[in-house]
Amino acid sequence: MTELPFPDPPLADDTIRLRPWSEADVDAAFRATQDALIPRFTHVPERQTEEDLRRFLDAREPARKAGEALPLAIAGAQTDELLGSISLLRFEWPERRGEIGYWLAPWARGRGVATRAVRLLSRWALVELGLARLALHADTDNQASQRVAERCGFTREGLLRSFEERKGRRHDVVVFSLVPADLS
Ligand SMILES: CC(C)(COP(=O)(O)OP(=O)(O)OC[C@H]1O[C@@H](n2cnc3c(N)ncnc32)[C@H](O)[C@@H]1OP(=O)(O)O)[C@@H](O)C(=O)NCCC(=O)NCCS
């Protein structure tokens, strides 16, 4: 796979839509990522600066064009307010495997937004993009993310010990997966 397409038509339901990031999101994304849970459980740096964010935004298009990652913003369906981030990443194309990762701004949590976003993008990844397996990795302490995985129909497969390096420490992660047969 070379260039990753944006979902067309864009993925949306009555509450959220998934759309490309824009320059106008920098301020809200900066405010969102000051929250302690995001750097704790993702690769977003601690005390992310606006410059870090701009680097992330600048890296998006090359990564998408190289078939490495598809980063999307989660926005309010009516308001277009930035609610969070969701990406497909860590592809292994010969085996048609990929991973899904996400975070929500603190102001968007606790009302099912992550579940909606993961449902929309995971179905698209399996049905339209043609992945045969989509993985979701959650820190063992990240109960909220594990609940999102379960609510979206992912199967909990087990514990990957010392799987990930984050903030200078190794972390165990719980691995979940979704395959096309789970969608029927
Ligand atoms: C993970 C995240 C996206 C979930 O957002 P959300 O869907 O709005 O989360 P909610 O607050 O609705 O919680 C989801 C579920 O987890 C439960 N939950 C939330 N916080 C929890 C906690 N600290 N302990 C146990 N369960 C918790 C909720 O009760 C809910 O379950 P329910 O629907 O059965 O009631 C959000 O917490 C986040 O952005 N965290 C920081 C970044 C992150 O962890 N990203 C994922 C990396 S794998």
The ligand as an SDF file (V2000), in Angstrom:
LIG
                    3D

 48 50  0  0  0  0  0  0  0  0999 V2000
   -9.6970    6.4050   26.6710 C   0  0  0  0  0  0  0  0  0  0  0  0
  -10.6170    7.5930   26.3960 C   0  0  0  0  0  0  0  0  0  0  0  0
  -10.5200    7.9640   24.9360 C   0  0  0  0  0  0  0  0  0  0  0  0
  -12.0520    7.1180   26.7330 C   0  0  0  0  0  0  0  0  0  0  0  0
  -12.9300    8.1910   26.5080 O   0  0  0  0  0  0  0  0  0  0  0  0
  -14.5220    8.0350   26.7750 P   0  0  0  0  0  0  0  0  0  0  0  0
  -15.1130    7.0060   25.9090 O   0  0  0  0  0  0  0  0  0  0  0  0
  -15.1640    9.3470   26.7850 O   0  0  0  0  0  0  0  0  0  0  0  0
  -14.4720    7.4580   28.1620 O   0  0  0  0  0  0  0  0  0  0  0  0
  -15.6460    7.3540   29.1890 P   0  0  0  0  0  0  0  0  0  0  0  0
  -15.3930    8.3400   30.2610 O   0  0  0  0  0  0  0  0  0  0  0  0
  -16.9670    7.4000   28.5110 O   0  0  0  0  0  0  0  0  0  0  0  0
  -15.3800    5.9150   29.7170 O   0  0  0  0  0  0  0  0  0  0  0  0
  -15.4410    4.7780   28.9060 C   0  0  0  0  0  0  0  0  0  0  0  0
  -15.7910    3.6160   29.8140 C   0  0  0  0  0  0  0  0  0  0  0  0
  -14.7490    3.4070   30.7760 O   0  0  0  0  0  0  0  0  0  0  0  0
  -15.2480    3.6210   32.0820 C   0  0  0  0  0  0  0  0  0  0  0  0
  -14.2280    4.3770   32.7820 N   0  0  0  0  0  0  0  0  0  0  0  0
  -13.8590    5.6610   32.5810 C   0  0  0  0  0  0  0  0  0  0  0  0
  -12.8630    5.9870   33.4220 N   0  0  0  0  0  0  0  0  0  0  0  0
  -12.5960    4.8690   34.1450 C   0  0  0  0  0  0  0  0  0  0  0  0
  -11.6930    4.5580   35.1970 C   0  0  0  0  0  0  0  0  0  0  0  0
  -10.8100    5.4780   35.6200 N   0  0  0  0  0  0  0  0  0  0  0  0
  -11.7070    3.3190   35.7200 N   0  0  0  0  0  0  0  0  0  0  0  0
  -12.5830    2.3940   35.2720 C   0  0  0  0  0  0  0  0  0  0  0  0
  -13.4680    2.6170   34.2910 N   0  0  0  0  0  0  0  0  0  0  0  0
  -13.4790    3.8390   33.7400 C   0  0  0  0  0  0  0  0  0  0  0  0
  -16.5310    4.3880   31.9250 C   0  0  0  0  0  0  0  0  0  0  0  0
  -17.4060    4.1040   32.9950 O   0  0  0  0  0  0  0  0  0  0  0  0
  -17.0640    3.8580   30.5980 C   0  0  0  0  0  0  0  0  0  0  0  0
  -17.6190    2.5870   30.7240 O   0  0  0  0  0  0  0  0  0  0  0  0
  -19.1950    2.3430   30.5870 P   0  0  0  0  0  0  0  0  0  0  0  0
  -19.6300    2.8880   29.2680 O   0  0  0  0  0  0  0  0  0  0  0  0
  -19.3240    0.8860   30.6910 O   0  0  0  0  0  0  0  0  0  0  0  0
  -19.7890    3.1210   31.7100 O   0  0  0  0  0  0  0  0  0  0  0  0
  -10.2680    8.8140   27.2600 C   0  0  0  0  0  0  0  0  0  0  0  0
  -10.3430    8.4620   28.5940 O   0  0  0  0  0  0  0  0  0  0  0  0
   -8.8740    9.3790   26.9670 C   0  0  0  0  0  0  0  0  0  0  0  0
   -8.6870   10.1710   26.0530 O   0  0  0  0  0  0  0  0  0  0  0  0
   -7.8700    8.9780   27.7620 N   0  0  0  0  0  0  0  0  0  0  0  0
   -6.4930    9.4730   27.5840 C   0  0  0  0  0  0  0  0  0  0  0  0
   -5.8180    8.9470   26.3170 C   0  0  0  0  0  0  0  0  0  0  0  0
   -5.9640    7.4610   26.1830 C   0  0  0  0  0  0  0  0  0  0  0  0
   -5.9810    6.7290   27.1520 O   0  0  0  0  0  0  0  0  0  0  0  0
   -6.0500    6.9950   24.9340 N   0  0  0  0  0  0  0  0  0  0  0  0
   -6.1750    5.5740   24.6290 C   0  0  0  0  0  0  0  0  0  0  0  0
   -4.8380    4.9350   24.5620 C   0  0  0  0  0  0  0  0  0  0  0  0
   -5.0280    3.1750   24.2840 S   0  0  0  0  0  0  0  0  0  0  0  0
  1  2  1  0
  2  3  1  0
  2  4  1  0
  2 36  1  0
  4  5  1  0
  5  6  1  0
  6  7  2  0
  6  8  1  0
  6  9  1  0
  9 10  1  0
 10 11  2  0
 10 12  1  0
 10 13  1  0
 13 14  1  0
 14 15  1  0
 15 16  1  0
 15 30  1  0
 16 17  1  0
 17 18  1  0
 17 28  1  0
 18 19  1  0
 18 27  1  0
 19 20  2  0
 20 21  1  0
 21 22  1  0
 21 27  2  0
 22 23  1  0
 22 24  2  0
 24 25  1  0
 25 26  2  0
 26 27  1  0
 28 29  1  0
 28 30  1  0
 30 31  1  0
 31 32  1  0
 32 33  2  0
 32 34  1  0
 32 35  1  0
 36 37  1  0
 36 38  1  0
 38 39  2  0
 38 40  1  0
 40 41  1  0
 41 42  1  0
 42 43  1  0
 43 44  2  0
 43 45  1  0
 45 46  1  0
 46 47  1  0
 47 48  1  0
M  END
$$$$
